[in-house]
């Protein structure tokens, strides 16, 4: 397996966690999203993913993009140490939580959106950071309520074993901390985050521990 990744990419971070949780070996190919105008725009990488985004996974002669699709593919291909629950309702809940982060929180705050706010719309650094904190706050507040009120929540987002939802949660909280977001009103979310960080699979996926970290 070959994973095209960037150390600070939240979506790549999710897949690195999943690979670690499933104890799968892979080759990493590093795509710097800022160097030389962004290596994701190079012709060779664009031919792999016309969206010009990481991660990309090459495995068994196929090429996959989109972090959640990659994680579910890995979970089906390597069913040991599952990242999805055994029941349909459990799988639906894990997808719900994962999508709330990956589709409703993260896209408003990823690198290309923040760059567009600054470069194209002339938004100041202070305004850009306010944008970031606002949308992260809105999303995580809703997620906190969802997790806190549901008895299916355990030490992790769903029960007491890490799932795809935790693979999504940890990178989002990592970034929120990097942008100095106020996380004090998220006791359930932060307890889950702490439980994740205590596991080696999450710790080894940490951005600063990647070979391409700067």
C-alpha positions as CSV (number, residue, x, y, z in Angstrom):
1,X,0.0,0.0,0.0
2,X,1.1,3.5,-0.7
3,X,-0.4,6.6,1.0
4,X,0.0,10.0,-0.5
5,X,0.0,12.2,2.6
6,X,0.9,15.6,4.1
7,X,1.7,15.8,7.8
8,X,-0.8,18.6,8.6
9,X,-3.6,17.4,6.3
10,X,-6.5,16.4,8.6
11,X,-7.8,14.0,6.0
12,X,-4.4,12.3,5.7
13,X,-4.1,12.2,9.5
14,X,-7.4,10.3,9.7
15,X,-6.1,7.6,7.4
16,X,-2.8,7.4,9.2
17,X,-4.7,6.7,12.4
18,X,-6.8,4.0,10.7
19,X,-3.8,2.3,9.2
20,X,-2.1,2.3,12.6
21,X,-5.2,1.0,14.4
22,X,-5.4,-1.9,12.0
23,X,-1.6,-2.5,12.2
24,X,-1.2,-2.2,8.5
25,X,2.2,-1.4,6.8
26,X,2.3,1.2,4.1
27,X,4.7,3.3,2.1
28,X,4.3,7.0,2.6
29,X,4.6,9.5,-0.4
30,X,4.8,13.1,0.8
31,X,2.9,15.8,-1.0
32,X,3.8,19.3,0.4
33,X,0.6,21.4,0.1
34,X,2.5,24.7,0.3
35,X,6.0,24.2,-1.2
36,X,6.5,25.4,-4.8
37,X,2.9,26.7,-4.9
38,X,1.6,23.3,-3.8
39,X,2.9,20.0,-4.9
40,X,-0.7,18.7,-5.2
41,X,-1.0,20.8,-8.3
42,X,1.8,19.0,-10.2
43,X,0.7,17.1,-13.2
44,X,1.8,13.7,-11.8
45,X,-0.2,14.1,-8.7
46,X,-3.2,15.7,-10.5
47,X,-3.4,12.6,-12.7
48,X,-3.8,10.5,-9.5
49,X,-6.4,12.8,-8.0
50,X,-8.1,15.5,-10.2
51,X,-9.3,17.1,-7.0
52,X,-5.7,17.8,-6.2
53,X,-6.2,16.8,-2.6
54,X,-4.6,14.3,-0.2
55,X,-4.9,11.6,0.9
56,X,-4.7,9.2,-2.0
57,X,-4.3,5.4,-1.4
58,X,-2.9,3.0,-3.9
59,X,-3.6,-0.6,-3.0
60,X,-3.9,-3.8,-5.1
61,X,-3.9,-2.0,-8.4
62,X,-6.6,0.6,-7.5
63,X,-6.4,4.2,-6.5
64,X,-8.7,5.7,-3.9
65,X,-9.3,9.2,-2.7
66,X,-11.5,10.6,0.1
67,X,-10.4,9.7,3.6
68,X,-13.7,8.1,4.7
69,X,-14.0,5.9,1.6
70,X,-10.4,4.8,2.2
71,X,-11.0,4.0,5.8
72,X,-14.1,2.0,5.1
73,X,-12.3,0.2,2.2
74,X,-9.5,-0.8,4.6
75,X,-12.0,-1.9,7.2
76,X,-13.7,-4.2,4.7
77,X,-10.5,-5.5,3.2
78,X,-8.8,-6.1,6.5
79,X,-11.6,-7.0,8.9
80,X,-9.4,-7.7,11.9
81,X,-9.4,-4.9,14.4
82,X,-12.6,-3.4,13.0
83,X,-13.2,0.4,12.8
84,X,-16.9,0.0,12.2
85,X,-19.5,-1.6,14.6
86,X,-21.0,-4.9,13.9
87,X,-24.6,-3.7,13.7
88,X,-26.3,-1.6,11.0
89,X,-27.4,1.0,13.6
90,X,-23.9,1.2,15.0
91,X,-22.3,1.7,11.6
92,X,-24.9,4.4,10.7
93,X,-24.1,6.2,14.0
94,X,-20.3,6.1,13.4
95,X,-20.8,7.4,9.8
96,X,-23.1,10.2,11.2
97,X,-20.4,11.3,13.6
98,X,-17.6,11.0,11.0
99,X,-19.6,13.0,8.4
100,X,-20.5,15.7,10.9
101,X,-16.8,16.3,11.3
102,X,-15.5,15.5,7.8
103,X,-18.3,17.2,5.8
104,X,-19.7,19.9,8.1
105,X,-16.7,21.2,10.2
106,X,-13.5,20.5,8.3
107,X,-14.3,21.8,4.8
108,X,-15.0,25.3,6.1
109,X,-11.6,25.4,7.8
110,X,-9.2,23.5,5.5
111,X,-6.1,25.0,4.0
112,X,-7.5,25.9,0.6
113,X,-10.5,27.7,2.1
114,X,-8.3,29.7,4.5
115,X,-5.9,30.6,1.7
116,X,-8.8,31.8,-0.5
117,X,-10.0,34.0,2.3
118,X,-6.6,35.6,2.6
119,X,-5.3,35.7,-1.0
120,X,-8.5,36.3,-2.9
121,X,-10.9,38.1,-0.5
122,X,-8.2,40.1,1.3
123,X,-9.3,38.9,4.8
124,X,-6.9,39.8,7.5
125,X,-5.2,37.2,9.7
126,X,-7.4,38.1,12.6
127,X,-10.6,37.8,10.5
128,X,-9.4,34.5,9.1
129,X,-8.8,33.1,12.6
130,X,-12.2,34.4,13.7
131,X,-13.8,32.6,10.8
132,X,-12.0,29.4,11.8
133,X,-12.9,29.6,15.5
134,X,-16.5,30.4,14.7
135,X,-17.2,27.5,12.5
136,X,-15.2,25.0,14.6
137,X,-17.1,26.2,17.6
138,X,-20.5,25.8,15.9
139,X,-19.6,22.3,14.8
140,X,-17.9,21.0,17.9
141,X,-20.7,22.4,20.2
142,X,-23.3,20.4,18.2
143,X,-21.0,17.3,18.3
144,X,-20.6,17.6,22.1
145,X,-24.3,17.6,22.6
146,X,-24.8,14.6,20.3
147,X,-22.1,12.6,22.1
148,X,-23.1,13.6,25.6
149,X,-26.8,12.7,25.2
150,X,-26.3,9.3,23.6
151,X,-25.7,6.2,25.7
152,X,-23.9,4.6,22.8
153,X,-21.0,7.0,23.6
154,X,-18.3,5.4,25.7
155,X,-14.6,5.9,26.2
156,X,-14.6,6.6,22.5
157,X,-17.1,8.1,20.1
158,X,-19.0,4.8,19.9
159,X,-18.5,2.5,22.8
160,X,-15.2,1.5,24.2
161,X,-13.2,0.8,21.0
162,X,-11.9,3.3,18.6
163,X,-13.8,3.7,15.4
164,X,-13.7,5.7,12.2
165,X,-15.4,8.5,14.1
166,X,-12.4,8.8,16.4
167,X,-10.1,8.9,13.4
168,X,-12.0,12.0,12.4
169,X,-12.3,13.6,15.8
170,X,-8.7,13.6,16.8
171,X,-7.3,15.6,13.8
172,X,-10.2,18.1,14.2
173,X,-9.3,18.7,17.8
174,X,-5.6,18.9,17.0
175,X,-6.3,21.7,14.6
176,X,-8.7,23.5,16.9
177,X,-5.9,23.5,19.6
178,X,-3.4,24.8,17.0
179,X,-5.7,27.7,16.3
180,X,-6.3,28.4,20.0
181,X,-10.0,27.5,19.9
182,X,-11.8,27.5,23.3
183,X,-12.6,23.9,24.0
184,X,-13.6,24.3,27.6
185,X,-17.3,23.7,27.0
186,X,-16.6,20.3,25.4
187,X,-16.0,17.8,28.3
188,X,-17.3,14.8,26.4
189,X,-15.3,15.5,23.3
190,X,-12.2,16.3,25.2
191,X,-12.4,13.1,27.3
192,X,-12.7,11.1,24.2
193,X,-9.7,13.0,22.7
194,X,-7.6,12.2,25.8
195,X,-8.5,8.5,25.6
196,X,-7.5,8.5,21.9
197,X,-4.2,10.3,22.5
198,X,-3.3,7.7,25.1
199,X,-3.2,5.0,22.5
200,X,0.0,4.5,20.5
201,X,-1.9,4.2,17.1
202,X,-3.1,7.8,17.5
203,X,0.2,9.1,19.0
204,X,2.2,7.6,16.1
205,X,0.0,9.4,13.6
206,X,0.6,12.8,15.2
207,X,1.6,15.4,12.6
208,X,4.9,16.4,14.3
209,X,5.9,12.7,14.3
210,X,5.7,12.4,10.5
211,X,9.0,12.4,8.5
212,X,7.8,15.3,6.4
213,X,7.0,17.5,9.5
214,X,8.5,21.0,9.6
